[in-house]
Amino acid sequence: METQFEKVPSNVQEMPEREETLQAARERLNETLAEVSEHARTVARYADETVHANPWRSIGFGFGVGVLVGALAALAATRR
């Protein structure tokens, strides 16, 4: 009966199918990163256009988020 360690090749070159698998994984990763980057650029462009179109609303939104984060931080600090 063959143990698990006897099945493992001593040299990576003995595993050409693994090299193909790693290459396919790299290609998928690069494709995914390209898609995510393009999506991030699109979202950033939209945010930039929205802020330029509505500057006061953006300032109010930022202020509201800051107050909320500050209140949560103060609440967390008082519970300790």
Backbone as ProteinMPNN parsed JSONL, in Angstrom:
{"seq_chain_A": "METQFEKVPSNVQEMPEREETLQAARERLNETLAEVSEHARTVARYADETVHANPWRSIGFGFGVGVLVGALAALAATRR", "coords_chain_A": {"N_chain_A": [[0.854, -1.181, 0.0], [0.609, 2.195, -0.867], [1.925, 5.09, 0.612], [0.968, 8.464, 1.471], [3.145, 10.203, 1.182], [4.768, 8.859, -0.584], [3.496, 9.224, -2.962], [3.954, 11.831, -3.673], [5.81, 13.669, -5.949], [9.385, 13.933, -6.319], [10.427, 15.998, -7.677], [9.464, 19.063, -9.086], [9.239, 19.299, -11.803], [8.303, 16.908, -12.631], [5.637, 17.131, -12.633], [3.837, 18.193, -14.875], [1.163, 18.819, -15.331], [0.439, 20.226, -13.097], [1.852, 22.595, -13.404], [0.516, 23.66, -15.594], [-1.941, 24.043, -14.376], [-1.285, 25.966, -12.455], [-0.542, 28.029, -14.161], [-2.989, 28.527, -15.426], [-4.422, 29.382, -13.216], [-3.01, 31.726, -12.597], [-3.599, 33.24, -14.885], [-6.397, 33.496, -14.63], [-6.447, 34.958, -12.237], [-5.147, 37.325, -13.043], [-7.007, 38.213, -14.966], [-9.234, 38.627, -13.315], [-8.227, 40.62, -11.602], [-7.883, 42.661, -13.481], [-10.547, 43.129, -14.227], [-11.613, 43.965, -11.745], [-10.09, 46.25, -11.306], [-10.927, 47.852, -13.468], [-13.63, 48.14, -12.807], [-13.363, 49.516, -10.371], [-12.225, 51.897, -11.304], [-14.392, 52.869, -12.795], [-16.321, 53.249, -10.778], [-14.984, 55.165, -9.241], [-14.849, 57.273, -11.084], [-17.607, 57.82, -11.339], [-18.193, 58.601, -8.692], [-16.595, 60.889, -8.514], [-17.793, 62.537, -10.456], [-20.33, 62.801, -9.303], [-19.763, 64.116, -6.886], [-18.745, 66.516, -7.881], [-21.023, 67.48, -9.137], [-22.818, 67.814, -7.044], [-21.757, 69.411, -4.667], [-22.315, 70.447, -2.046], [-24.105, 68.637, -0.97], [-22.465, 66.423, -0.856], [-20.575, 67.286, 1.018], [-22.23, 67.497, 3.261], [-22.991, 64.816, 3.531], [-20.493, 63.63, 4.083], [-19.937, 64.924, 6.499], [-22.041, 63.919, 8.098], [-21.413, 61.166, 8.126], [-18.968, 61.332, 9.447], [-19.788, 62.301, 11.978], [-21.343, 60.148, 12.82], [-19.418, 58.046, 12.923], [-17.71, 59.15, 14.851], [-19.463, 59.247, 17.059], [-19.925, 56.509, 17.45], [-17.327, 55.697, 18.078], [-16.892, 57.127, 20.447], [-18.853, 55.985, 22.049], [-17.945, 53.355, 22.161], [-15.561, 53.786, 23.523], [-16.437, 54.625, 26.039], [-17.608, 52.365, 27.062], [-15.599, 50.7, 27.841]], "CA_chain_A": [[0.0, 0.0, 0.0], [1.423, 3.393, -1.044], [1.588, 6.163, 1.541], [0.762, 9.776, 0.857], [4.436, 10.79, 0.856], [5.334, 8.176, -1.744], [2.799, 9.734, -4.143], [4.448, 13.169, -3.969], [7.036, 13.577, -6.742], [10.533, 14.597, -5.715], [10.804, 17.13, -8.504], [8.276, 19.74, -9.606], [9.182, 19.076, -13.244], [7.577, 15.667, -12.862], [4.21, 17.43, -12.576], [3.502, 19.208, -15.876], [-0.238, 19.236, -15.203], [0.366, 21.235, -12.04], [2.332, 23.833, -13.995], [-0.6, 24.173, -16.393], [-2.958, 24.499, -13.429], [-0.813, 27.224, -11.887], [-0.612, 29.034, -15.223], [-4.402, 28.866, -15.588], [-4.811, 30.169, -12.032], [-2.431, 33.064, -12.779], [-4.378, 33.932, -15.911], [-7.687, 33.87, -14.03], [-6.184, 36.018, -11.271], [-4.892, 38.551, -13.802], [-8.278, 38.651, -15.543], [-10.055, 39.138, -12.217], [-7.656, 41.9, -11.18], [-8.185, 43.645, -14.52], [-11.965, 43.461, -14.102], [-11.806, 44.726, -10.509], [-9.497, 47.568, -11.534], [-11.817, 48.608, -14.355], [-14.827, 48.469, -12.027], [-12.973, 50.548, -9.406], [-12.096, 53.156, -12.047], [-15.74, 53.316, -13.133], [-16.938, 53.751, -9.546], [-14.29, 56.401, -8.872], [-15.314, 58.303, -12.019], [-18.977, 58.158, -10.957], [-18.135, 59.358, -7.438], [-16.033, 62.201, -8.816], [-18.828, 63.312, -11.148], [-21.404, 63.083, -8.349], [-19.281, 65.133, -5.95], [-18.67, 67.789, -8.599], [-22.383, 67.934, -9.448], [-23.512, 68.124, -5.786], [-20.706, 69.563, -3.646], [-22.833, 70.647, -0.682], [-24.68, 67.365, -0.521], [-21.315, 65.576, -0.536], [-20.023, 67.775, 2.287], [-23.179, 67.088, 4.304], [-22.888, 63.367, 3.697], [-19.231, 63.383, 4.776], [-20.099, 65.383, 7.884], [-22.905, 62.958, 8.78], [-20.652, 59.93, 8.356], [-17.987, 61.64, 10.487], [-20.48, 62.371, 13.27], [-21.735, 58.78, 13.171], [-18.212, 57.315, 13.315], [-17.265, 59.718, 16.118], [-20.369, 58.811, 18.118], [-19.672, 55.097, 17.721], [-16.037, 55.603, 18.753], [-17.085, 57.605, 21.819], [-19.642, 54.955, 22.739], [-17.048, 52.203, 22.402], [-14.562, 54.183, 24.522], [-17.056, 54.706, 27.349], [-17.982, 51.016, 27.53], [-14.41, 50.021, 28.389]], "C_chain_A": [[0.898, 1.242, 0.0], [0.975, 4.473, -0.07], [1.449, 7.475, 0.78], [2.077, 10.391, 0.413], [5.086, 10.119, -0.346], [4.694, 8.663, -3.033], [3.337, 11.09, -4.577], [5.733, 13.049, -4.775], [8.163, 14.371, -6.084], [10.91, 15.862, -6.471], [9.541, 17.745, -9.097], [8.133, 19.508, -11.102], [8.45, 17.786, -13.588], [6.072, 15.905, -12.905], [3.84, 18.499, -13.606], [2.063, 19.684, -15.765], [-0.402, 20.28, -14.108], [0.833, 22.587, -12.562], [1.232, 24.475, -14.838], [-1.694, 24.722, -15.488], [-2.55, 25.83, -12.817], [-0.878, 28.348, -12.916], [-2.06, 29.471, -15.435], [-4.885, 29.71, -14.411], [-4.26, 31.58, -12.124], [-3.238, 33.871, -13.789], [-5.731, 34.382, -15.366], [-7.514, 35.005, -13.042], [-5.94, 37.345, -11.99], [-6.162, 39.096, -14.433], [-9.174, 39.265, -14.471], [-9.548, 40.491, -11.743], [-7.936, 42.993, -12.202], [-9.645, 44.081, -14.439], [-12.23, 44.32, -12.872], [-11.245, 46.138, -10.674], [-10.393, 48.431, -12.413], [-13.085, 49.036, -13.615], [-14.52, 49.585, -11.024], [-12.811, 51.893, -10.097], [-13.462, 53.729, -12.4], [-16.437, 53.918, -11.916], [-16.298, 55.073, -9.125], [-14.719, 57.556, -9.788], [-16.721, 58.775, -11.651], [-18.995, 59.002, -9.68], [-17.613, 60.763, -7.679], [-17.072, 63.097, -9.493], [-19.95, 63.711, -10.191], [-20.988, 64.177, -7.374], [-19.206, 66.491, -6.643], [-20.061, 68.344, -8.911], [-23.118, 68.404, -8.187], [-22.509, 68.325, -4.657], [-21.252, 69.705, -2.231], [-23.462, 69.38, -0.128], [-23.554, 66.413, -0.114], [-20.686, 65.989, 0.787], [-20.93, 67.362, 3.44], [-23.105, 65.601, 4.582], [-21.607, 63.014, 4.459], [-19.3, 63.788, 6.233], [-20.945, 64.388, 8.679], [-22.186, 61.653, 9.089], [-19.618, 60.159, 9.455], [-18.603, 61.695, 11.865], [-20.858, 60.97, 13.734], [-20.52, 57.972, 13.649], [-17.687, 57.831, 14.649], [-18.143, 59.278, 17.28], [-20.14, 57.344, 18.474], [-18.344, 54.911, 18.45], [-16.154, 56.046, 20.212], [-17.856, 56.589, 22.64], [-18.769, 53.751, 23.083], [-16.033, 52.537, 23.484], [-15.169, 54.241, 25.917], [-17.455, 53.352, 27.901], [-16.811, 50.281, 28.144], [-14.159, 50.576, 29.712]], "O_chain_A": [[1.843, 1.324, 0.785], [-0.22, 4.74, 0.06], [1.775, 7.565, -0.404], [2.127, 11.039, -0.632], [5.874, 10.748, -1.053], [5.292, 8.528, -4.101], [3.188, 11.463, -5.74], [6.669, 12.386, -4.327], [7.921, 15.354, -5.384], [11.638, 16.705, -5.948], [8.653, 17.027, -9.557], [7.017, 19.518, -11.621], [8.024, 17.601, -14.728], [5.31, 14.98, -13.184], [3.551, 19.631, -13.216], [1.772, 20.839, -16.074], [-1.291, 21.128, -14.187], [0.266, 23.618, -12.199], [1.042, 25.69, -14.798], [-2.304, 25.746, -15.794], [-3.381, 26.728, -12.676], [-1.226, 29.481, -12.586], [-2.328, 30.661, -15.605], [-5.665, 30.645, -14.591], [-4.95, 32.537, -11.772], [-3.523, 35.048, -13.569], [-6.162, 35.509, -15.608], [-8.335, 35.922, -13.001], [-6.475, 38.377, -11.582], [-6.379, 40.308, -14.439], [-9.798, 40.302, -14.695], [-10.338, 41.405, -11.507], [-8.199, 44.136, -11.827], [-9.948, 45.268, -14.568], [-12.983, 45.292, -12.942], [-11.859, 47.109, -10.231], [-10.592, 49.612, -12.129], [-13.554, 50.162, -13.779], [-15.327, 50.497, -10.847], [-13.21, 52.921, -9.551], [-13.669, 54.939, -12.316], [-17.067, 54.971, -12.012], [-16.995, 55.994, -8.7], [-14.926, 58.678, -9.324], [-17.0, 59.974, -11.649], [-19.719, 59.994, -9.594], [-18.131, 61.724, -7.111], [-17.213, 64.269, -9.145], [-20.462, 64.828, -10.261], [-21.78, 65.069, -7.069], [-19.566, 67.508, -6.051], [-20.245, 69.56, -8.942], [-23.956, 69.302, -8.264], [-22.42, 67.48, -3.767], [-20.689, 69.128, -1.301], [-23.351, 69.097, 1.065], [-23.684, 65.681, 0.867], [-20.306, 65.135, 1.589], [-20.446, 66.923, 4.483], [-23.15, 65.175, 5.736], [-21.635, 62.192, 5.376], [-18.787, 63.087, 7.104], [-20.601, 64.052, 9.812], [-22.33, 61.1, 10.179], [-19.408, 59.289, 10.3], [-18.018, 61.196, 12.826], [-20.708, 60.643, 14.912], [-20.595, 57.29, 14.671], [-17.262, 57.041, 15.491], [-17.641, 58.97, 18.361], [-20.157, 56.974, 19.647], [-18.239, 54.067, 19.34], [-15.586, 55.417, 21.105], [-17.538, 56.362, 23.807], [-18.859, 53.203, 24.182], [-15.676, 51.671, 24.283], [-14.482, 53.935, 26.892], [-17.625, 53.213, 29.112], [-17.009, 49.328, 28.898], [-13.21, 50.169, 30.382]]}, "name": "protein", "num_of_chains": 1, "seq": "METQFEKVPSNVQEMPEREETLQAARERLNETLAEVSEHARTVARYADETVHANPWRSIGFGFGVGVLVGALAALAATRR"}
